[in-house]
Amino acid sequence: MGAVSQVEAWSVLEHGKPLRKTTRPFHSPTGSEVVVKVTHCGVCHSDVHLWEGFFELGGNRGRVAVEDAGVELPRAVGHEIVGEVVAVGPDVEPAEVSIGDRRIVYPWIGCNKPGCVRCQNEEDNLCESPANLGMTADGGFASHVVVSHARYLIDFGNVNPALACTYSCSGITVLSAIQKLMPMRPENPIVLIGAGGLGIQAIAMLKALGHQAIISVDVAKDKRAVAELAGAQYVCGSGEGVKKEIIGMAARPILGTIDFVNNSSTAQLAYDILTKGGHMVQVGIMGGELSLSLVAFIFKAVTVSANMTGNLKHLREVVQMAREGKLAAIPVTEIPWDEANVALMRLRDGKVKGRLILKV
């Protein structure tokens, strides 16, 4: 690593303004740290929210600044990372990882303090004091990332690295959401709202798990076409009469919905189409409110869950499915790393089918 003296990064210097290329000194790893040279990084809506600088809370609650979540500028976004190990700290054992290894980086890194039950259970995504790559630490829009321990690096074998990087966010988020609905018989319909990268990944994941009845809902005709190609049994648009249309397509009581958009209208739809005892999982963070009658809520006996990414165990499960050929590839589009601004704006404007990947 003697030839590397600095790290380049496409960073947010000011919210809502174009990313700027920045440099910082190369960090020589200490202790259990590992430095990974980024080769591929997925572009996620969370990156757009950080670039914008806020999350919409909905209703009269207004917005919350990303700084309230520990974000400091400048910040290189990007958390769907694949790269090559280029330096390791003195406490890293060769059996854990070696220089030259290609790995997926799990980005939701917890505090790892002795008293943190979440970190002890490999549920870093639920840690109260995380150090998440691309959020509170520089992510994959940088040429190199520093990972605190080799356990956050997962071998993806011969899987296409442009696809493998998506598993560290969209893959684990989808698997975690689906598992919240299970067990469920394969013929019982699951309705997926949103056919972006996560919605398409959910279709592939459900099919890999043997589920048959999948309904995909999206406002965009071209994304519905992608969902149909991915294996959705039915696809549906939006607007007046959509609730009746979905229930008609299902032909059975709807026991499960996953909302990858999660604004006021989509959340209400996901709730309204459920039958008694059904389960809805909220994933997207577009902002809004869900209005419920508490009495009707009891009589309907449904479960409403929130899903925040997934854990290390989820990532290992997803990668195993992919390496065994059980998980179909979702559409990925590679774009040069120096076009990071273009990539971010394409996603913001809803012009991406599947997942957009920065390639170094």
N, C-alpha and C positions, 0 to 999 in steps of 0.2 A: 504493500500500500504506500510505499515511499513516494510514488509519483503523484498521489492525490493529496493536495494541500487544502482544497476548499470544496464545499458542497454548493451546487447551484439549485435554485428552487424557483418555481412560479408561485408567487406569494400574493396574498391579499394584504395590501398596504393600507387601503382605504375602502370601506364597504361601498359596494356599488360601482366601483371604478375598476378599469382593466387590471388584471393580474400583472405584476411586474417581476422580471427576473432579478433575483437577489442572490447574494453569495454569503456564505459564512464559513468559518474555519472547519476543516474536517475534524470530527470527534474521534479520538482514539479510544476504543472501548476499555472500560475498567470492570473489574469484578466479573459478573455473569453477563455483561452486555454483549450484544452481537450487532455488527453494522452490516446492513444489507444494501447493495447497489440495486436500485429500482430498475426493472426492465419493462414492467407493465403496471398500469394503474387504472382501475375503473373509475368512471365519473358518476357520482351519485347525487340525488337531490339534496342530501345533507350538505354536500359541497356548495350547492347553490344557496342554501339557507345561510351558511356561514359567510359566503361572499356578500349576500344581501345585508347580513348583520343582525337578523332578528327572526323570531318565530311568531307567527300569528296565533294568538290564543283563542280568538273567536269571541263573539258576543260583545259585551262591554269590557272585556278583559284587556283588549288592546294587544300590544306586542311585548315580547320579552327579548332583550338584547342578548346576543350570543356571549357577550362578555360576562353576563350573569352565570353562564355555565363554565366559566374559567378560560374562555378564549382570549388570547392576547395577540395583537398584531405587531409585526407582520407574522403571517401564518401560511405555511404551505398546506393546502387542503389535500384530500385524497386518502382514502382508507382501504380501498380494495387493491392490495399490493402483492405483486410477485417480484422476486428479485434473486440476486446471487449473493451469497455470503462472502464478504471481502475482508472482514476483520473480526476477531473474537477477543474477549477479555480473558485474563489469566485463569479465571475460575471455570471457564467453559471446557467440558470434557469432550474429547474427539467422538465419543459415542453419541453425544447430543447433536452436534453439528460441526461441520468442517468447512474451511475456506473452499469455495467453489461450488458448494451445494446450492441448488435452486430450491426455493421454498415459497409457500404462501405465508404471508404475515398476518397473524391474527391481531387486529388493530385495537381491540377494546381492552386495554391493559389496565388492570386494577392496581390498588395501592400495595398489595402484598404484605401488609402489616400483619404481625402474628395474630392479632385479635379479629381480623376480618374474615367472617364466616364465608362470605361470598367468594373471596379469592381462594380460600382453602378448598371450596367445592368446585373450583374451576368455573365459577359464574362471575368472571371479571366484569361482564357487561352490566351487572347489577351492583357493582361496587359503588359506595357513596363518594369515594375520592379517586376517580380514575385518572389515568394519564393517556387518554385516547389519541392515537396517531391520526393526524389530519384535523384534530379539534384542539386539544390542549397541548399537543406536541406536533411538530412538523410531520406531514404525511407524505404520500407517494407522488405529489407534484414536485417533490425534491429529488435530486439525483441519488441521495442516500438517506436511509432512515436508521435510527438507533432503536434497537429492541432490547428491552431490559433482561430478557431471559430466553434461552433456546426453546423452552416449552411453547412459546408463541409462534414457532416456525413449524409448518406442516409440509411434509414431502408430498408432492402432487404427482409424482411418477411421470408418465408420458402424456398426461392430459395437456391439451393446448394451453400454454400459459396465459393467453389472452382470455380464455374461458375460466381458467383456474383462479385468476385474481378475483373474479366476481363472487366466488364462493365465500370469501371472508366477510361479505356483508349481505348481498342479495341471497346467496345460497343459504346461509345460516338463519337469516331472518325468515325466509320462507319455510324452512324445515321446522323452526321453532313455532311459528304460527300454526302450521298444519298439525303438529303434535298436540297443540292445545285443543284441537277439535276431536282428537281420537280418544277411544276407538270408535270407528264408524264403518258400517258395511260398505263395500265398494260401490254398490248400486244406489246408495243414498246421495242425493245431489249436494255438491259444495259449490257455492257461488263466489266467484272471485271478482271483485270490483276494481277495475284498473288493469289494463293490458300493456303496461310499460315493462321495464326490465324485470321487476319483481313479479308482476302478474304472469308473464311468460315463464319465468323460472318456476312459479308455483304449479303451472300446468305440467311442466316436465317432471317436477318432484312428485306430484300426485300420481302421475302415470308410473313413475319408478317404484312407488309404494303400492302399486296395484289398484289405484282408485280409478273408477270408470266414469262416473257421472260428474262432469265438470262443466260449469256454465261460466263464461267469461263476459264481463260487462265493461264497455268502454264507449266514450262519446265519439272517438275517432274511428272512421271506417277502415283506414289502413291498419290500425292496431288490432281491430277485430279480425281482420284477415290473417294477421300474424298469429293471433291466438288460435284461430281455426286450424292453421297449418301445424301449430304446436301440439294439437290434439284435443282441444276443447270440444266437448260433445255438442254444445250449443254456444252461439255468441249472440250478444244483444246490445243494442244501443241505449239511449237514455231518452228522457222527455216524458211527456204525458202518456200514461198507460204502461210504463215500463214495469211497474210492480206486477200488474196482472200478466204481462207478457212473460216475465221470468217465472212466475208461479206456474203458468201454463206449460212452459218448456220443461220445468222440473218434473211435472207429472207425479211427483211424490212430495210429501212434506219436506220442507227444507230445514235440515238440522244444523247446517254449518255455513257461515259466510266469513270471508276475509276481505277487509277493506284496505286496499293498497293506496287509496287516495286519502280518505278520511277527512272530508270536510263535512259541513252540516248536512248537505243533501245526501251525500253518499252514505254517511253513517246512519242517517234515518232510514234510507232504503235497506241497508244491510240488516237493520233491526226489524223493520216492518215485515220483511218477507220470511222471517223465521217462524217456524211452527213452535208449538209448546215444547219446552225443554231444549230448544235449540241453543246454539253457541255462536256468537260473533266475535271475531278477533280484529282489533284495530291496529293497523300498521303504519299507514301514511301519516304525515304531519303537515297537511295543508292548512289545517286550522278550522275551528268551528265549534259547534255545540250539539249535543244530542239531548233532545227534550223527551222526557219520559214521565208518564203517570206512574207514580210509585205503586199504586194499587194494581193497575194493569200489569205492571212489571212483575209483581208477585204472581198474579193469576197466569201470566204467560210462562213463568218459571224459566226464563232464559238466563244465560250467562254472557256477560260482556267482559272481554279480556283485552288488555293492552299488551302489545308485544314490542320489546325493545331489543332489536337485533337477536343474536343468539350467543351461545357460549362455546368454549373450546371443544366440548364433547360434540356439539352440533357440527362444528367444522370437520372434525375427524369423520363423522358419519357421512357428511356430504362428499368429502374427498374419496372415501371408500366406495361409495356408490358410483362416483365418476370413474374411478380407476378400474372398477369391475365392469364398466360398460353399461350399467343399469340406468344412468342418468343421461337423458338426451341433451345434446348441446343446445343452448339458446343462441339466437342471432347476436353476434358481436361485431362491431365495426371498429377497426383500429385507425387511430389518427396520430400523426407525429407529435412527440412530446412538446415541441416548440409551438404547437397550435393549441396549447392549453386553454387560451381564452376562447378560441373558436369552439372547442368542445364544450366548455361550460355554458356558453350562450346557446348552443344547439339544444342542450338539455333543458335550459331554462325556457326556451321557446317551444318545447314539446316536439322537437323534430328528430327524435331518436327512436328507432325501432329496436327493441332488445336493449343491449348495453353498449355504451361507448367506452373505448379503451385507449388511453394514452400509451404509446409505445416508444421507448427510448431506442 
